[in-house]
Amino acid sequence: MEKLRWRKSSWSSTSISCVEIGCSSQSIGIRDTKNRSGGMLQVDRSAFAAFVASVKADRLR
């Protein structure tokens, strides 16, 4: 498995719970910043791109 490169939004502060996104060439990992060793949700890049597009278009209500 390829190692993920993790990052957190610059909009996140250190005092609240946030998620981090880890990118590889094949997939995206999503984990809780307050429990990084607690596992992650891993999805393929196209599924994550569709999710982000839905969020941006406000289609998740």
PyMOL Python script that loads the backbone (N, CA, C, O; Angstrom):
from pymol import cmd

cmd.read_pdbstr("""\
ATOM      1  N   MET A   1       0.843  -1.182   0.000  1.00  0.00           N
ATOM      2  CA  MET A   1       0.000   0.000   0.000  1.00  0.00           C
ATOM      3  C   MET A   1       0.889   1.247   0.000  1.00  0.00           C
ATOM      4  O   MET A   1       1.857   1.331   0.756  1.00  0.00           O
ATOM      5  N   GLU A   2       0.558   2.183  -0.832  1.00  0.00           N
ATOM      6  CA  GLU A   2       1.286   3.439  -0.929  1.00  0.00           C
ATOM      7  C   GLU A   2       1.018   4.310   0.305  1.00  0.00           C
ATOM      8  O   GLU A   2      -0.111   4.386   0.787  1.00  0.00           O
ATOM      9  N   LYS A   3       2.062   4.959   0.802  1.00  0.00           N
ATOM     10  CA  LYS A   3       1.924   5.827   1.980  1.00  0.00           C
ATOM     11  C   LYS A   3       1.112   7.074   1.624  1.00  0.00           C
ATOM     12  O   LYS A   3       1.321   7.687   0.577  1.00  0.00           O
ATOM     13  N   LEU A   4       0.184   7.440   2.509  1.00  0.00           N
ATOM     14  CA  LEU A   4      -0.651   8.618   2.300  1.00  0.00           C
ATOM     15  C   LEU A   4       0.064   9.867   2.798  1.00  0.00           C
ATOM     16  O   LEU A   4       0.781   9.820   3.798  1.00  0.00           O
ATOM     17  N   ARG A   5      -0.129  10.977   2.106  1.00  0.00           N
ATOM     18  CA  ARG A   5       0.388  12.282   2.517  1.00  0.00           C
ATOM     19  C   ARG A   5      -0.767  13.045   3.152  1.00  0.00           C
ATOM     20  O   ARG A   5      -1.672  13.489   2.445  1.00  0.00           O
ATOM     21  N   TRP A   6      -0.753  13.204   4.467  1.00  0.00           N
ATOM     22  CA  TRP A   6      -1.865  13.777   5.216  1.00  0.00           C
ATOM     23  C   TRP A   6      -1.792  15.292   5.250  1.00  0.00           C
ATOM     24  O   TRP A   6      -0.712  15.878   5.313  1.00  0.00           O
ATOM     25  N   ARG A   7      -2.982  15.925   5.208  1.00  0.00           N
ATOM     26  CA  ARG A   7      -3.067  17.379   5.372  1.00  0.00           C
ATOM     27  C   ARG A   7      -4.406  17.744   5.990  1.00  0.00           C
ATOM     28  O   ARG A   7      -5.394  17.020   5.869  1.00  0.00           O
ATOM     29  N   LYS A   8      -4.405  18.889   6.654  1.00  0.00           N
ATOM     30  CA  LYS A   8      -5.602  19.409   7.309  1.00  0.00           C
ATOM     31  C   LYS A   8      -5.878  20.786   6.725  1.00  0.00           C
ATOM     32  O   LYS A   8      -4.944  21.509   6.378  1.00  0.00           O
ATOM     33  N   SER A   9      -7.116  21.149   6.615  1.00  0.00           N
ATOM     34  CA  SER A   9      -7.499  22.445   6.070  1.00  0.00           C
ATOM     35  C   SER A   9      -6.874  23.583   6.865  1.00  0.00           C
ATOM     36  O   SER A   9      -6.785  23.517   8.091  1.00  0.00           O
ATOM     37  N   SER A  10      -6.445  24.618   6.171  1.00  0.00           N
ATOM     38  CA  SER A  10      -5.921  25.810   6.847  1.00  0.00           C
ATOM     39  C   SER A  10      -7.029  26.543   7.595  1.00  0.00           C
ATOM     40  O   SER A  10      -6.741  27.388   8.442  1.00  0.00           O
ATOM     41  N   TRP A  11      -8.278  26.238   7.299  1.00  0.00           N
ATOM     42  CA  TRP A  11      -9.425  26.836   7.998  1.00  0.00           C
ATOM     43  C   TRP A  11      -9.655  26.189   9.360  1.00  0.00           C
ATOM     44  O   TRP A  11     -10.415  26.713  10.174  1.00  0.00           O
ATOM     45  N   SER A  12      -9.013  25.071   9.609  1.00  0.00           N
ATOM     46  CA  SER A  12      -9.177  24.362  10.878  1.00  0.00           C
ATOM     47  C   SER A  12      -8.364  25.047  11.968  1.00  0.00           C
ATOM     48  O   SER A  12      -7.267  25.549  11.722  1.00  0.00           O
ATOM     49  N   SER A  13      -8.915  25.060  13.169  1.00  0.00           N
ATOM     50  CA  SER A  13      -8.145  25.565  14.307  1.00  0.00           C
ATOM     51  C   SER A  13      -7.658  24.377  15.120  1.00  0.00           C
ATOM     52  O   SER A  13      -8.057  23.241  14.863  1.00  0.00           O
ATOM     53  N   THR A  14      -6.811  24.627  16.084  1.00  0.00           N
ATOM     54  CA  THR A  14      -6.280  23.532  16.899  1.00  0.00           C
ATOM     55  C   THR A  14      -7.209  23.156  18.041  1.00  0.00           C
ATOM     56  O   THR A  14      -6.999  22.130  18.688  1.00  0.00           O
ATOM     57  N   SER A  15      -8.235  23.965  18.304  1.00  0.00           N
ATOM     58  CA  SER A  15      -9.085  23.707  19.465  1.00  0.00           C
ATOM     59  C   SER A  15     -10.353  22.917  19.155  1.00  0.00           C
ATOM     60  O   SER A  15     -11.095  22.577  20.077  1.00  0.00           O
ATOM     61  N   ILE A  16     -10.621  22.617  17.895  1.00  0.00           N
ATOM     62  CA  ILE A  16     -11.827  21.867  17.546  1.00  0.00           C
ATOM     63  C   ILE A  16     -11.461  20.595  16.804  1.00  0.00           C
ATOM     64  O   ILE A  16     -10.369  20.489  16.245  1.00  0.00           O
ATOM     65  N   SER A  17     -12.356  19.646  16.797  1.00  0.00           N
ATOM     66  CA  SER A  17     -12.118  18.400  16.069  1.00  0.00           C
ATOM     67  C   SER A  17     -12.217  18.645  14.574  1.00  0.00           C
ATOM     68  O   SER A  17     -13.116  19.337  14.097  1.00  0.00           O
ATOM     69  N   CYS A  18     -11.299  18.077  13.864  1.00  0.00           N
ATOM     70  CA  CYS A  18     -11.246  18.234  12.412  1.00  0.00           C
ATOM     71  C   CYS A  18     -10.957  16.876  11.781  1.00  0.00           C
ATOM     72  O   CYS A  18     -10.671  15.899  12.473  1.00  0.00           O
ATOM     73  N   VAL A  19     -11.034  16.839  10.491  1.00  0.00           N
ATOM     74  CA  VAL A  19     -10.613  15.657   9.760  1.00  0.00           C
ATOM     75  C   VAL A  19      -9.406  16.019   8.914  1.00  0.00           C
ATOM     76  O   VAL A  19      -9.219  17.173   8.526  1.00  0.00           O
ATOM     77  N   GLU A  20      -8.596  15.017   8.637  1.00  0.00           N
ATOM     78  CA  GLU A  20      -7.461  15.168   7.741  1.00  0.00           C
ATOM     79  C   GLU A  20      -7.725  14.320   6.509  1.00  0.00           C
ATOM     80  O   GLU A  20      -8.408  13.298   6.568  1.00  0.00           O
ATOM     81  N   ILE A  21      -7.179  14.760   5.417  1.00  0.00           N
ATOM     82  CA  ILE A  21      -7.275  14.042   4.157  1.00  0.00           C
ATOM     83  C   ILE A  21      -5.877  13.547   3.806  1.00  0.00           C
ATOM     84  O   ILE A  21      -4.916  14.318   3.815  1.00  0.00           O
ATOM     85  N   GLY A  22      -5.771  12.281   3.503  1.00  0.00           N
ATOM     86  CA  GLY A  22      -4.507  11.695   3.073  1.00  0.00           C
ATOM     87  C   GLY A  22      -4.626  11.260   1.630  1.00  0.00           C
ATOM     88  O   GLY A  22      -5.538  10.516   1.271  1.00  0.00           O
ATOM     89  N   CYS A  23      -3.702  11.724   0.798  1.00  0.00           N
ATOM     90  CA  CYS A  23      -3.779  11.456  -0.643  1.00  0.00           C
ATOM     91  C   CYS A  23      -2.683  10.492  -1.083  1.00  0.00           C
ATOM     92  O   CYS A  23      -1.538  10.588  -0.641  1.00  0.00           O
ATOM     93  N   SER A  24      -3.047   9.580  -1.945  1.00  0.00           N
ATOM     94  CA  SER A  24      -2.092   8.744  -2.667  1.00  0.00           C
ATOM     95  C   SER A  24      -2.503   8.774  -4.133  1.00  0.00           C
ATOM     96  O   SER A  24      -3.488   9.422  -4.488  1.00  0.00           O
ATOM     97  N   SER A  25      -1.775   8.098  -4.964  1.00  0.00           N
ATOM     98  CA  SER A  25      -2.117   8.109  -6.390  1.00  0.00           C
ATOM     99  C   SER A  25      -3.417   7.368  -6.682  1.00  0.00           C
ATOM    100  O   SER A  25      -4.054   7.631  -7.701  1.00  0.00           O
ATOM    101  N   GLN A  26      -3.824   6.444  -5.808  1.00  0.00           N
ATOM    102  CA  GLN A  26      -5.008   5.627  -6.043  1.00  0.00           C
ATOM    103  C   GLN A  26      -6.205   5.956  -5.166  1.00  0.00           C
ATOM    104  O   GLN A  26      -7.345   5.722  -5.567  1.00  0.00           O
ATOM    105  N   SER A  27      -5.964   6.500  -3.962  1.00  0.00           N
ATOM    106  CA  SER A  27      -7.070   6.645  -3.019  1.00  0.00           C
ATOM    107  C   SER A  27      -6.919   7.876  -2.134  1.00  0.00           C
ATOM    108  O   SER A  27      -5.895   8.560  -2.139  1.00  0.00           O
ATOM    109  N   ILE A  28      -7.980   8.126  -1.375  1.00  0.00           N
ATOM    110  CA  ILE A  28      -8.032   9.209  -0.398  1.00  0.00           C
ATOM    111  C   ILE A  28      -8.372   8.584   0.954  1.00  0.00           C
ATOM    112  O   ILE A  28      -9.302   7.784   1.060  1.00  0.00           O
ATOM    113  N   GLY A  29      -7.621   8.950   1.971  1.00  0.00           N
ATOM    114  CA  GLY A  29      -7.914   8.522   3.331  1.00  0.00           C
ATOM    115  C   GLY A  29      -8.501   9.691   4.107  1.00  0.00           C
ATOM    116  O   GLY A  29      -8.118  10.840   3.890  1.00  0.00           O
ATOM    117  N   ILE A  30      -9.423   9.402   5.003  1.00  0.00           N
ATOM    118  CA  ILE A  30     -10.062  10.429   5.828  1.00  0.00           C
ATOM    119  C   ILE A  30      -9.972   9.942   7.272  1.00  0.00           C
ATOM    120  O   ILE A  30     -10.392   8.827   7.583  1.00  0.00           O
ATOM    121  N   ARG A  31      -9.416  10.793   8.165  1.00  0.00           N
ATOM    122  CA  ARG A  31      -9.285  10.392   9.567  1.00  0.00           C
ATOM    123  C   ARG A  31      -9.533  11.580  10.493  1.00  0.00           C
ATOM    124  O   ARG A  31      -9.470  12.738  10.081  1.00  0.00           O
ATOM    125  N   ASP A  32      -9.814  11.264  11.738  1.00  0.00           N
ATOM    126  CA  ASP A  32     -10.063  12.248  12.788  1.00  0.00           C
ATOM    127  C   ASP A  32      -8.730  12.749  13.335  1.00  0.00           C
ATOM    128  O   ASP A  32      -7.874  11.944  13.703  1.00  0.00           O
ATOM    129  N   THR A  33      -8.541  14.070  13.393  1.00  0.00           N
ATOM    130  CA  THR A  33      -7.283  14.617  13.902  1.00  0.00           C
ATOM    131  C   THR A  33      -7.097  14.368  15.392  1.00  0.00           C
ATOM    132  O   THR A  33      -5.967  14.369  15.881  1.00  0.00           O
ATOM    133  N   LYS A  34      -8.171  14.158  16.109  1.00  0.00           N
ATOM    134  CA  LYS A  34      -8.068  13.918  17.551  1.00  0.00           C
ATOM    135  C   LYS A  34      -7.787  12.450  17.875  1.00  0.00           C
ATOM    136  O   LYS A  34      -7.496  12.119  19.025  1.00  0.00           O
ATOM    137  N   ASN A  35      -7.871  11.563  16.871  1.00  0.00           N
ATOM    138  CA  ASN A  35      -7.621  10.137  17.080  1.00  0.00           C
ATOM    139  C   ASN A  35      -6.990   9.554  15.818  1.00  0.00           C
ATOM    140  O   ASN A  35      -7.578   8.695  15.161  1.00  0.00           O
ATOM    141  N   ARG A  36      -5.805  10.022  15.493  1.00  0.00           N
ATOM    142  CA  ARG A  36      -5.151   9.617  14.244  1.00  0.00           C
ATOM    143  C   ARG A  36      -4.868   8.120  14.167  1.00  0.00           C
ATOM    144  O   ARG A  36      -4.834   7.552  13.075  1.00  0.00           O
ATOM    145  N   SER A  37      -4.668   7.486  15.297  1.00  0.00           N
ATOM    146  CA  SER A  37      -4.382   6.047  15.291  1.00  0.00           C
ATOM    147  C   SER A  37      -5.657   5.207  15.318  1.00  0.00           C
ATOM    148  O   SER A  37      -5.584   3.978  15.336  1.00  0.00           O
ATOM    149  N   GLY A  38      -6.808   5.844  15.321  1.00  0.00           N
ATOM    150  CA  GLY A  38      -8.082   5.144  15.422  1.00  0.00           C
ATOM    151  C   GLY A  38      -8.632   4.622  14.116  1.00  0.00           C
ATOM    152  O   GLY A  38      -9.791   4.211  14.062  1.00  0.00           O
ATOM    153  N   GLY A  39      -7.848   4.626  13.075  1.00  0.00           N
ATOM    154  CA  GLY A  39      -8.300   4.127  11.787  1.00  0.00           C
ATOM    155  C   GLY A  39      -8.700   5.248  10.849  1.00  0.00           C
ATOM    156  O   GLY A  39      -8.668   6.426  11.205  1.00  0.00           O
ATOM    157  N   MET A  40      -9.075   4.858   9.654  1.00  0.00           N
ATOM    158  CA  MET A  40      -9.452   5.838   8.640  1.00  0.00           C
ATOM    159  C   MET A  40     -10.474   5.238   7.692  1.00  0.00           C
ATOM    160  O   MET A  40     -10.624   4.020   7.594  1.00  0.00           O
ATOM    161  N   LEU A  41     -11.156   6.107   7.012  1.00  0.00           N
ATOM    162  CA  LEU A  41     -12.049   5.731   5.926  1.00  0.00           C
ATOM    163  C   LEU A  41     -11.246   5.923   4.651  1.00  0.00           C
ATOM    164  O   LEU A  41     -10.689   6.999   4.436  1.00  0.00           O
ATOM    165  N   GLN A  42     -11.173   4.907   3.802  1.00  0.00           N
ATOM    166  CA  GLN A  42     -10.411   5.016   2.566  1.00  0.00           C
ATOM    167  C   GLN A  42     -11.350   4.828   1.380  1.00  0.00           C
ATOM    168  O   GLN A  42     -12.088   3.845   1.312  1.00  0.00           O
ATOM    169  N   VAL A  43     -11.315   5.776   0.450  1.00  0.00           N
ATOM    170  CA  VAL A  43     -12.171   5.747  -0.738  1.00  0.00           C
ATOM    171  C   VAL A  43     -11.317   6.000  -1.973  1.00  0.00           C
ATOM    172  O   VAL A  43     -10.227   6.565  -1.878  1.00  0.00           O
ATOM    173  N   ASP A  44     -11.817   5.580  -3.132  1.00  0.00           N
ATOM    174  CA  ASP A  44     -11.040   5.869  -4.336  1.00  0.00           C
ATOM    175  C   ASP A  44     -11.189   7.346  -4.710  1.00  0.00           C
ATOM    176  O   ASP A  44     -12.131   8.019  -4.291  1.00  0.00           O
ATOM    177  N   ARG A  45     -10.251   7.822  -5.496  1.00  0.00           N
ATOM    178  CA  ARG A  45     -10.177   9.255  -5.810  1.00  0.00           C
ATOM    179  C   ARG A  45     -11.422   9.752  -6.540  1.00  0.00           C
ATOM    180  O   ARG A  45     -11.857  10.878  -6.300  1.00  0.00           O
ATOM    181  N   SER A  46     -12.001   8.951  -7.414  1.00  0.00           N
ATOM    182  CA  SER A  46     -13.189   9.401  -8.151  1.00  0.00           C
ATOM    183  C   SER A  46     -14.397   9.537  -7.224  1.00  0.00           C
ATOM    184  O   SER A  46     -15.199  10.456  -7.391  1.00  0.00           O
ATOM    185  N   ALA A  47     -14.538   8.642  -6.256  1.00  0.00           N
ATOM    186  CA  ALA A  47     -15.641   8.748  -5.291  1.00  0.00           C
ATOM    187  C   ALA A  47     -15.479   9.997  -4.430  1.00  0.00           C
ATOM    188  O   ALA A  47     -16.460  10.683  -4.145  1.00  0.00           O
ATOM    189  N   PHE A  48     -14.255  10.295  -4.017  1.00  0.00           N
ATOM    190  CA  PHE A  48     -14.023  11.485  -3.208  1.00  0.00           C
ATOM    191  C   PHE A  48     -14.279  12.750  -4.028  1.00  0.00           C
ATOM    192  O   PHE A  48     -14.846  13.715  -3.514  1.00  0.00           O
ATOM    193  N   ALA A  49     -13.870  12.756  -5.284  1.00  0.00           N
ATOM    194  CA  ALA A  49     -14.120  13.911  -6.154  1.00  0.00           C
ATOM    195  C   ALA A  49     -15.617  14.145  -6.326  1.00  0.00           C
ATOM    196  O   ALA A  49     -16.064  15.292  -6.336  1.00  0.00           O
ATOM    197  N   ALA A  50     -16.394  13.077  -6.461  1.00  0.00           N
ATOM    198  CA  ALA A  50     -17.849  13.210  -6.582  1.00  0.00           C
ATOM    199  C   ALA A  50     -18.448  13.757  -5.289  1.00  0.00           C
ATOM    200  O   ALA A  50     -19.361  14.582  -5.334  1.00  0.00           O
ATOM    201  N   PHE A  51     -17.945  13.310  -4.142  1.00  0.00           N
ATOM    202  CA  PHE A  51     -18.409  13.823  -2.850  1.00  0.00           C
ATOM    203  C   PHE A  51     -18.118  15.318  -2.720  1.00  0.00           C
ATOM    204  O   PHE A  51     -18.998  16.087  -2.333  1.00  0.00           O
ATOM    205  N   VAL A  52     -16.908  15.729  -3.037  1.00  0.00           N
ATOM    206  CA  VAL A  52     -16.537  17.149  -2.952  1.00  0.00           C
ATOM    207  C   VAL A  52     -17.393  17.985  -3.897  1.00  0.00           C
ATOM    208  O   VAL A  52     -17.830  19.075  -3.527  1.00  0.00           O
ATOM    209  N   ALA A  53     -17.638  17.497  -5.102  1.00  0.00           N
ATOM    210  CA  ALA A  53     -18.492  18.223  -6.051  1.00  0.00           C
ATOM    211  C   ALA A  53     -19.904  18.380  -5.497  1.00  0.00           C
ATOM    212  O   ALA A  53     -20.516  19.436  -5.659  1.00  0.00           O
ATOM    213  N   SER A  54     -20.423  17.353  -4.852  1.00  0.00           N
ATOM    214  CA  SER A  54     -21.761  17.434  -4.248  1.00  0.00           C
ATOM    215  C   SER A  54     -21.804  18.448  -3.111  1.00  0.00           C
ATOM    216  O   SER A  54     -22.779  19.186  -2.974  1.00  0.00           O
ATOM    217  N   VAL A  55     -20.760  18.487  -2.302  1.00  0.00           N
ATOM    218  CA  VAL A  55     -20.689  19.477  -1.215  1.00  0.00           C
ATOM    219  C   VAL A  55     -20.658  20.884  -1.796  1.00  0.00           C
ATOM    220  O   VAL A  55     -21.395  21.760  -1.345  1.00  0.00           O
ATOM    221  N   LYS A  56     -19.809  21.101  -2.791  1.00  0.00           N
ATOM    222  CA  LYS A  56     -19.692  22.430  -3.399  1.00  0.00           C
ATOM    223  C   LYS A  56     -20.993  22.879  -4.051  1.00  0.00           C
ATOM    224  O   LYS A  56     -21.306  24.070  -4.054  1.00  0.00           O
ATOM    225  N   ALA A  57     -21.750  21.939  -4.602  1.00  0.00           N
ATOM    226  CA  ALA A  57     -23.018  22.263  -5.263  1.00  0.00           C
ATOM    227  C   ALA A  57     -24.187  22.295  -4.283  1.00  0.00           C
ATOM    228  O   ALA A  57     -25.326  22.527  -4.688  1.00  0.00           O
ATOM    229  N   ASP A  58     -23.918  22.064  -2.996  1.00  0.00           N
ATOM    230  CA  ASP A  58     -24.941  22.084  -1.946  1.00  0.00           C
ATOM    231  C   ASP A  58     -26.047  21.060  -2.210  1.00  0.00           C
ATOM    232  O   ASP A  58     -27.229  21.352  -2.024  1.00  0.00           O
ATOM    233  N   ARG A  59     -25.652  19.850  -2.649  1.00  0.00           N
ATOM    234  CA  ARG A  59     -26.620  18.798  -2.973  1.00  0.00           C
ATOM    235  C   ARG A  59     -26.794  17.771  -1.858  1.00  0.00           C
ATOM    236  O   ARG A  59     -27.426  16.739  -2.083  1.00  0.00           O
ATOM    237  N   LEU A  60     -26.262  18.015  -0.676  1.00  0.00           N
ATOM    238  CA  LEU A  60     -26.304  17.004   0.384  1.00  0.00           C
ATOM    239  C   LEU A  60     -27.298  17.330   1.485  1.00  0.00           C
ATOM    240  O   LEU A  60     -27.121  16.887   2.620  1.00  0.00           O
ATOM    241  N   ARG A  61     -28.304  18.068   1.187  1.00  0.00           N
ATOM    242  CA  ARG A  61     -29.310  18.414   2.198  1.00  0.00           C
ATOM    243  C   ARG A  61     -30.380  17.379   2.271  1.00  0.00           C
ATOM    244  O   ARG A  61     -31.310  17.507   3.068  1.00  0.00           O
TER     245      ARG A  61
END
""", "prot")
cmd.dss("prot")
cmd.show_as("cartoon", "prot")
cmd.util.cbc("prot")
cmd.orient("prot")
